[in-house]
């Protein structure tokens, strides 16, 4: 019996991302008939089924550690499920067949299908704490911004290192009542907001990219989405920090009993300790960095982005597929 291989030691892993993108493409394509039809559960169910089927063909021995699970009440792609064909590297797998189910159901922009993969045992286990207060910025923010500082101080520091006016800084925040004071503080500091309806992963990835027009992403969003975003941030060279946030006393007590510290600031290496991880996303509806699935004559076009932290490689992939022959 040979020892398990890491993603670094498994030589063909350089093609792993190209296999993973077929799974996000499948999820995106299968969910598109439900765009704008008001049924987010049907859209999510179609995406989950398609992603699971294609993941079964991927050359890896994967375990879902960030899945649909309890939060989404899903029967597939749950935490602990084995995915892949059992060959290749042992790895942690994080999935979000649709990041933005409501966006999909309402036909709004920004919905993605997402997978992240890293060496086995390297992804943070939030123990069913579903939300996290997060801060994400690009490479300029490393050592400059800190979630423990007031948002105005972070904005001014980031503007200084970027060499721009504070008024040029744009901050992405989920549009939720819990963020009313945060939004007010951002605007009072002189920066502009980019309020996002949903799409926690897209918001964080945009903040870490140099060409997105978003400089920071802050506020309370999903813990699973934070771990997925960390894989992209490590490839982009940015900064991500998070602190667990409980919805109620019962969830907080469970987390404390599991050994979690709500005051601890989780850095990128706490969320994903591996330096060899992948982030793959395919647009369902138009997002800032990928277009949504669209019909182009006899073909259906899907656009994806693939990142690998080990090499810092970012690939943009456009696939035109004949739906009558697609598999």
Secondary structure, DSSP 8 states (H G I E B T S, - for coil): ------TTT-GGGGGHHHHHHHHHHHHHHHHGGGTTSS-HHHHHHHHHHHHHHHHTTSSSEEEEEE-SHHHHT-SSS-TT-EES-S-S-EEEEEEEEEE-HHHHHHT-S--EEEEEEEETT-B---TT--EEEEEEE-GGGTTT--TTS-HHHHHHHHHHHHTS-GGG-EEEEE--GGGHHHHHHHHHTT-EEEEESS-HHHHHHHHHSTTSS--EEEEEEEHHHHHHHHHHHHHHT-EEEEEEE-SSHHHHHHHHHTT--TT--B-HHHHB--S-EEEEEEESS--SSS---EEETTEEEEEEEEEETTTTEEEEEEEEEETTT--
